Amino acid sequence: MLKSRICKQEDFETPWFRQACEKCKEPHRYHRKLWEFCYIYQGFLERGVLQPEKKGLGFGVGTEPLVPLFASHGCQITATDLDYSSALAQGWVNTNQHMSSIDKVNERGICDPEQFQQLVTFQTLNMNHITPEFHDQYDFTWSSCSFEHCGSIELGKQFIVNQMDCLKPGGIAIHTTEYNLSSNDSTLENGPTVIFRQRDIEWMVETLRGLGHFIEIDYSVGTGEIESYVDVPPYQSDIHLRLQLAQYVSTSIGLIIKKAE
């Protein structure tokens, strides 16, 4: 099964990745955001949580295809995002990355419209303040490139620990985020987007294990030909496994965590 790992070119050439692209109704391309969707989907598929009546909680979902995709499996989905005014202030609304554009969430017809209405509920939620009403309710939780926007490295680290409270015993969490390939020392530590270093991920892994949760991780970095290319602002290339953020080269990393039984 997939484990926690860094985005690699080799994943794009697997049958599971191509099948996930078809399910998301996305054309195959070498883009790390697409990898995040496919990685999260495959991780849940392998662990058997995408079944009717299973309950999932998504953080910072925006208009991503995972919401209708999980609902198409019969899962009951609680999709959350920032409140509208906060999202507007941070620029997520103007770029159609906020779930205020609800009509866009299932516009590709990934899920039957009636099933989508029955199984998906939308709520506002600040990832830095997860209220007790969400605790112990869900079979799985996820986020795709969201918790690097919590405001700081420390807030992102705390989110990963805190969101485990939302899971039932044995539940599965899968989250993707920015990963610093340039340095394990300096990074973007505060602001609208931060980049987690290996030492930050190691802290999360050790803390989660200390709480009794299960996580396996592979820190190896891909060396494929496409991975030698670094996309730069305004990020218009279809080849986008690695990108320049400030002075750092970044890619995506995925974390798969099983809550203590």
C-alpha positions as a Markdown table, in Angstrom:
| # | Residue | x | y | z |
|---|---|---|---|---|
| 1 | Met | 0.0 | 0.0 | 0.0 |
| 2 | Leu | 1.0 | 3.6 | -0.4 |
| 3 | Lys | 2.8 | 5.1 | 2.6 |
| 4 | Ser | 3.6 | 8.7 | 3.5 |
| 5 | Arg | 6.0 | 9.9 | 0.7 |
| 6 | Ile | 7.2 | 12.7 | -1.5 |
| 7 | Cys | 5.6 | 13.3 | -4.9 |
| 8 | Lys | 7.6 | 11.4 | -7.6 |
| 9 | Gln | 7.6 | 11.1 | -11.4 |
| 10 | Glu | 7.4 | 7.3 | -11.1 |
| 11 | Asp | 3.9 | 7.5 | -9.5 |
| 12 | Phe | 2.5 | 9.2 | -12.7 |
| 13 | Glu | 3.4 | 6.1 | -14.7 |
| 14 | Thr | 1.5 | 3.6 | -12.6 |
| 15 | Pro | -2.0 | 2.1 | -13.4 |
| 16 | Trp | -3.4 | 3.4 | -10.1 |
| 17 | Phe | -2.5 | 7.0 | -11.1 |
| 18 | Arg | -4.1 | 6.8 | -14.5 |
| 19 | Gln | -7.2 | 5.2 | -13.1 |
| 20 | Ala | -7.5 | 7.9 | -10.5 |
| 21 | Cys | -7.2 | 10.6 | -13.2 |
| 22 | Glu | -10.1 | 9.0 | -15.0 |
| 23 | Lys | -12.2 | 9.0 | -11.8 |
| 24 | Cys | -11.4 | 12.7 | -11.3 |
| 25 | Lys | -12.2 | 13.3 | -15.0 |
| 26 | Glu | -8.7 | 15.0 | -15.3 |
| 27 | Pro | -6.4 | 14.5 | -18.2 |
| 28 | His | -3.1 | 12.8 | -17.4 |
| 29 | Arg | -0.3 | 15.4 | -16.9 |
| 30 | Tyr | 2.8 | 15.8 | -14.7 |
| 31 | His | 1.4 | 18.2 | -12.2 |
| 32 | Arg | 1.8 | 17.8 | -8.4 |
| 33 | Lys | -1.7 | 19.0 | -7.7 |
| 34 | Leu | -3.1 | 16.2 | -9.7 |
| 35 | Trp | -0.7 | 13.8 | -7.9 |
| 36 | Glu | -2.2 | 15.0 | -4.6 |
| 37 | Phe | -5.8 | 14.2 | -5.6 |
| 38 | Cys | -4.8 | 10.8 | -7.0 |
| 39 | Tyr | -2.5 | 10.0 | -4.0 |
| 40 | Ile | -5.3 | 10.8 | -1.5 |
| 41 | Tyr | -7.9 | 8.8 | -3.5 |
| 42 | Gln | -5.6 | 5.7 | -3.9 |
| 43 | Gly | -4.6 | 5.9 | -0.3 |
| 44 | Phe | -8.2 | 5.7 | 0.9 |
| 45 | Leu | -9.1 | 3.1 | -1.7 |
| 46 | Glu | -6.4 | 0.8 | -0.5 |
| 47 | Arg | -7.6 | 1.1 | 3.1 |
| 48 | Gly | -11.2 | 0.3 | 2.3 |
| 49 | Val | -12.8 | 3.5 | 3.6 |
| 50 | Leu | -14.5 | 4.6 | 0.4 |
| 51 | Gln | -17.7 | 2.6 | 1.1 |
| 52 | Pro | -21.4 | 3.5 | 1.5 |
| 53 | Glu | -22.2 | 5.1 | 4.9 |
| 54 | Lys | -18.6 | 5.8 | 5.7 |
| 55 | Lys | -18.2 | 9.4 | 6.9 |
| 56 | Gly | -15.4 | 11.7 | 5.6 |
| 57 | Leu | -14.3 | 15.2 | 6.6 |
| 58 | Gly | -12.4 | 17.5 | 4.2 |
| 59 | Phe | -10.5 | 20.6 | 5.2 |
| 60 | Gly | -10.0 | 23.6 | 2.9 |
| 61 | Val | -11.7 | 21.7 | 0.1 |
| 62 | Gly | -12.3 | 24.6 | -2.3 |
| 63 | Thr | -13.7 | 23.2 | -5.5 |
| 64 | Glu | -11.5 | 20.1 | -5.6 |
| 65 | Pro | -12.8 | 16.9 | -7.3 |
| 66 | Leu | -12.3 | 14.7 | -4.2 |
| 67 | Val | -15.6 | 15.9 | -2.7 |
| 68 | Pro | -17.9 | 14.5 | -5.4 |
| 69 | Leu | -15.5 | 11.6 | -6.0 |
| 70 | Phe | -15.9 | 10.3 | -2.4 |
| 71 | Ala | -19.6 | 10.9 | -2.5 |
| 72 | Ser | -19.8 | 8.8 | -5.7 |
| 73 | His | -18.7 | 5.9 | -3.6 |
| 74 | Gly | -21.6 | 6.4 | -1.3 |
| 75 | Cys | -19.6 | 8.2 | 1.5 |
| 76 | Gln | -21.3 | 10.9 | 3.6 |
| 77 | Ile | -19.0 | 13.9 | 3.2 |
| 78 | Thr | -18.7 | 17.0 | 5.3 |
| 79 | Ala | -16.8 | 19.5 | 3.2 |
| 80 | Thr | -15.3 | 22.5 | 5.0 |
| 81 | Asp | -13.6 | 25.7 | 4.1 |
| 82 | Leu | -12.9 | 29.2 | 5.5 |
| 83 | Asp | -15.8 | 31.6 | 5.9 |
| 84 | Tyr | -16.4 | 33.8 | 2.8 |
| 85 | Ser | -15.0 | 37.0 | 4.2 |
| 86 | Ser | -11.7 | 35.4 | 5.3 |
| 87 | Ala | -11.4 | 33.5 | 2.0 |
| 88 | Leu | -12.0 | 36.8 | 0.1 |
| 89 | Ala | -9.4 | 38.6 | 2.1 |
| 90 | Gln | -6.8 | 35.9 | 1.3 |
| 91 | Gly | -7.6 | 35.8 | -2.4 |
| 92 | Trp | -9.2 | 32.3 | -2.5 |
| 93 | Val | -12.6 | 33.5 | -3.8 |
| 94 | Asn | -11.2 | 35.5 | -6.8 |
| 95 | Thr | -9.2 | 32.5 | -8.0 |
| 96 | Asn | -12.2 | 30.2 | -7.7 |
| 97 | Gln | -10.4 | 28.1 | -5.0 |
| 98 | His | -13.1 | 28.6 | -2.3 |
| 99 | Met | -16.1 | 26.4 | -1.9 |
| 100 | Ser | -18.3 | 29.5 | -2.1 |
| 101 | Ser | -18.4 | 28.5 | -5.8 |
| 102 | Ile | -20.4 | 25.4 | -4.9 |
| 103 | Asp | -21.8 | 25.1 | -8.4 |
| 104 | Lys | -18.3 | 24.3 | -9.6 |
| 105 | Val | -17.7 | 21.4 | -7.2 |
| 106 | Asn | -19.6 | 18.8 | -9.2 |
| 107 | Glu | -19.8 | 20.5 | -12.5 |
| 108 | Arg | -17.9 | 17.7 | -14.2 |
| 109 | Gly | -20.6 | 15.2 | -13.2 |
| 110 | Ile | -18.2 | 13.1 | -11.1 |
| 111 | Cys | -21.1 | 12.2 | -8.8 |
| 112 | Asp | -24.8 | 11.8 | -9.6 |
| 113 | Pro | -26.3 | 15.2 | -8.8 |
| 114 | Glu | -29.1 | 13.8 | -6.6 |
| 115 | Gln | -26.6 | 11.6 | -4.7 |
| 116 | Phe | -24.3 | 14.6 | -4.4 |
| 117 | Gln | -27.0 | 16.6 | -2.8 |
| 118 | Gln | -28.0 | 13.8 | -0.4 |
| 119 | Leu | -24.5 | 12.9 | 0.8 |
| 120 | Val | -22.5 | 16.2 | 0.8 |
| 121 | Thr | -22.9 | 19.0 | 3.4 |
| 122 | Phe | -20.9 | 22.2 | 3.4 |
| 123 | Gln | -19.7 | 24.0 | 6.5 |
| 124 | Thr | -17.3 | 26.8 | 7.4 |
| 125 | Leu | -14.4 | 25.8 | 9.5 |
| 126 | Asn | -11.1 | 27.5 | 10.5 |
| 127 | Met | -8.4 | 24.8 | 10.5 |
| 128 | Asn | -6.7 | 26.5 | 13.4 |
| 129 | His | -9.9 | 26.2 | 15.5 |
| 130 | Ile | -11.5 | 22.8 | 15.1 |
| 131 | Thr | -14.5 | 22.8 | 17.4 |
| 132 | Pro | -15.6 | 19.7 | 19.4 |
| 133 | Glu | -18.6 | 19.1 | 17.3 |
| 134 | Phe | -16.3 | 17.5 | 14.7 |
| 135 | His | -14.6 | 15.2 | 17.2 |
| 136 | Asp | -14.8 | 11.4 | 17.0 |
| 137 | Gln | -17.3 | 11.5 | 14.1 |
| 138 | Tyr | -15.4 | 10.4 | 10.9 |
| 139 | Asp | -13.9 | 7.3 | 9.3 |
| 140 | Phe | -11.5 | 9.5 | 7.3 |
| 141 | Thr | -10.2 | 13.0 | 7.0 |
| 142 | Trp | -8.2 | 14.7 | 4.3 |
| 143 | Ser | -6.8 | 18.0 | 2.9 |
| 144 | Ser | -5.0 | 18.7 | -0.3 |
| 145 | Cys | -2.4 | 21.5 | -0.1 |
| 146 | Ser | -4.3 | 23.3 | 2.6 |
| 147 | Phe | -2.5 | 23.2 | 6.0 |
| 148 | Glu | 0.5 | 25.1 | 4.7 |
| 149 | His | -1.9 | 28.1 | 4.7 |
| 150 | Cys | -2.6 | 27.9 | 8.4 |
| 151 | Gly | -0.3 | 30.9 | 9.0 |
| 152 | Ser | 2.9 | 29.4 | 10.2 |
| 153 | Ile | 4.9 | 26.2 | 10.4 |
| 154 | Glu | 3.9 | 25.7 | 14.0 |
| 155 | Leu | 0.2 | 26.2 | 13.3 |
| 156 | Gly | 0.4 | 23.6 | 10.5 |
| 157 | Lys | 2.1 | 21.1 | 12.7 |
| 158 | Gln | -0.6 | 21.6 | 15.4 |
| 159 | Phe | -3.3 | 21.1 | 12.7 |
| 160 | Ile | -2.0 | 17.7 | 11.8 |
| 161 | Val | -2.1 | 16.6 | 15.4 |
| 162 | Asn | -5.5 | 18.3 | 16.3 |
| 163 | Gln | -7.4 | 17.0 | 13.2 |
| 164 | Met | -6.8 | 13.4 | 14.5 |
| 165 | Asp | -9.4 | 14.2 | 17.1 |
| 166 | Cys | -12.1 | 14.2 | 14.4 |
| 167 | Leu | -11.5 | 10.5 | 13.5 |
| 168 | Lys | -13.1 | 7.4 | 15.0 |
| 169 | Pro | -10.6 | 4.9 | 16.5 |
| 170 | Gly | -8.8 | 3.2 | 13.6 |
| 171 | Gly | -9.8 | 6.0 | 11.2 |
| 172 | Ile | -7.5 | 7.2 | 8.3 |
| 173 | Ala | -6.2 | 10.7 | 7.7 |
| 174 | Ile | -4.5 | 11.7 | 4.4 |
| 175 | His | -3.0 | 15.2 | 4.0 |
| 176 | Thr | -0.7 | 16.7 | 1.4 |
| 177 | Thr | 1.3 | 19.9 | 1.7 |
| 178 | Glu | 4.4 | 21.8 | 0.5 |
| 179 | Tyr | 7.8 | 20.2 | 1.1 |
| 180 | Asn | 11.2 | 22.0 | 1.0 |
| 181 | Leu | 13.7 | 20.3 | -1.3 |
| 182 | Ser | 16.3 | 23.0 | -0.9 |
| 183 | Ser | 16.9 | 23.2 | 2.8 |
| 184 | Asn | 16.3 | 21.4 | 6.2 |
| 185 | Asp | 17.3 | 24.7 | 7.9 |
| 186 | Ser | 15.9 | 27.9 | 6.4 |
| 187 | Thr | 12.4 | 28.0 | 5.0 |
| 188 | Leu | 9.2 | 30.1 | 4.7 |
| 189 | Glu | 8.1 | 29.8 | 8.4 |
| 190 | Asn | 5.3 | 32.4 | 8.6 |
| 191 | Gly | 2.8 | 33.9 | 6.2 |
| 192 | Pro | 0.0 | 32.9 | 3.8 |
| 193 | Thr | 2.1 | 29.9 | 2.5 |
| 194 | Val | 4.8 | 28.1 | 4.4 |
| 195 | Ile | 7.1 | 25.2 | 3.3 |
| 196 | Phe | 7.6 | 22.3 | 5.6 |
| 197 | Arg | 11.1 | 20.9 | 6.0 |
| 198 | Gln | 12.0 | 17.3 | 6.6 |
| 199 | Arg | 12.6 | 18.1 | 10.3 |
| 200 | Asp | 9.1 | 19.6 | 10.5 |
| 201 | Ile | 7.6 | 16.4 | 9.1 |
| 202 | Glu | 9.8 | 14.3 | 11.4 |
| 203 | Trp | 8.3 | 16.2 | 14.4 |
| 204 | Met | 4.8 | 15.4 | 13.1 |
| 205 | Val | 5.7 | 11.7 | 12.7 |
| 206 | Glu | 7.3 | 11.4 | 16.1 |
| 207 | Thr | 4.4 | 13.3 | 17.8 |
| 208 | Leu | 1.7 | 11.2 | 16.1 |
| 209 | Arg | 3.5 | 8.0 | 17.0 |
| 210 | Gly | 3.9 | 9.2 | 20.6 |
| 211 | Leu | 0.1 | 9.5 | 20.7 |
| 212 | Gly | -0.3 | 5.9 | 19.6 |
| 213 | His | -1.1 | 6.6 | 15.9 |
| 214 | Phe | 0.4 | 4.7 | 13.0 |
| 215 | Ile | 2.4 | 6.3 | 10.2 |
| 216 | Glu | 5.1 | 4.9 | 7.8 |
| 217 | Ile | 7.1 | 7.4 | 5.8 |
| 218 | Asp | 9.6 | 7.4 | 2.9 |
| 219 | Tyr | 11.7 | 10.5 | 2.5 |
| 220 | Ser | 13.5 | 9.5 | -0.7 |
| 221 | Val | 13.4 | 12.0 | -3.5 |
| 222 | Gly | 12.7 | 11.2 | -7.1 |
| 223 | Thr | 15.4 | 11.5 | -9.8 |
| 224 | Gly | 13.4 | 11.3 | -13.0 |
| 225 | Glu | 14.1 | 13.4 | -16.0 |
| 226 | Ile | 10.9 | 15.5 | -15.5 |
| 227 | Glu | 11.9 | 16.1 | -11.9 |
| 228 | Ser | 14.9 | 18.1 | -13.0 |
| 229 | Tyr | 12.6 | 20.8 | -14.2 |
| 230 | Val | 11.5 | 23.5 | -11.7 |
| 231 | Asp | 8.5 | 25.6 | -12.6 |
| 232 | Val | 8.7 | 29.3 | -11.8 |
| 233 | Pro | 6.0 | 32.0 | -11.3 |
| 234 | Pro | 3.4 | 32.4 | -12.8 |
| 235 | Tyr | 3.4 | 28.6 | -12.9 |
| 236 | Gln | 1.9 | 28.1 | -16.3 |
| 237 | Ser | 3.8 | 25.0 | -17.3 |
| 238 | Asp | 2.0 | 21.6 | -17.6 |
| 239 | Ile | 5.1 | 20.1 | -16.1 |
| 240 | His | 4.8 | 21.1 | -12.4 |
| 241 | Leu | 6.3 | 18.5 | -10.1 |
| 242 | Arg | 8.7 | 21.0 | -8.6 |
| 243 | Leu | 8.3 | 24.8 | -8.3 |
| 244 | Gln | 10.2 | 27.8 | -7.1 |
| 245 | Leu | 8.7 | 29.4 | -3.9 |
| 246 | Ala | 10.8 | 32.4 | -2.9 |
| 247 | Gln | 14.4 | 31.1 | -2.9 |
| 248 | Tyr | 13.3 | 27.5 | -2.3 |
| 249 | Val | 12.5 | 24.5 | -4.5 |
| 250 | Ser | 9.3 | 22.9 | -3.3 |
| 251 | Thr | 7.2 | 19.8 | -4.2 |
| 252 | Ser | 4.3 | 18.0 | -2.5 |
| 253 | Ile | 4.5 | 15.4 | 0.3 |
| 254 | Gly | 1.6 | 13.2 | 1.4 |
| 255 | Leu | 1.0 | 11.9 | 4.9 |
| 256 | Ile | -1.1 | 8.8 | 5.6 |
| 257 | Ile | -2.0 | 8.3 | 9.3 |
| 258 | Lys | -4.1 | 5.7 | 11.0 |
| 259 | Lys | -5.6 | 6.7 | 14.3 |
| 260 | Ala | -4.9 | 4.6 | 17.4 |
| 261 | Glu | -7.4 | 1.8 | 17.8 |
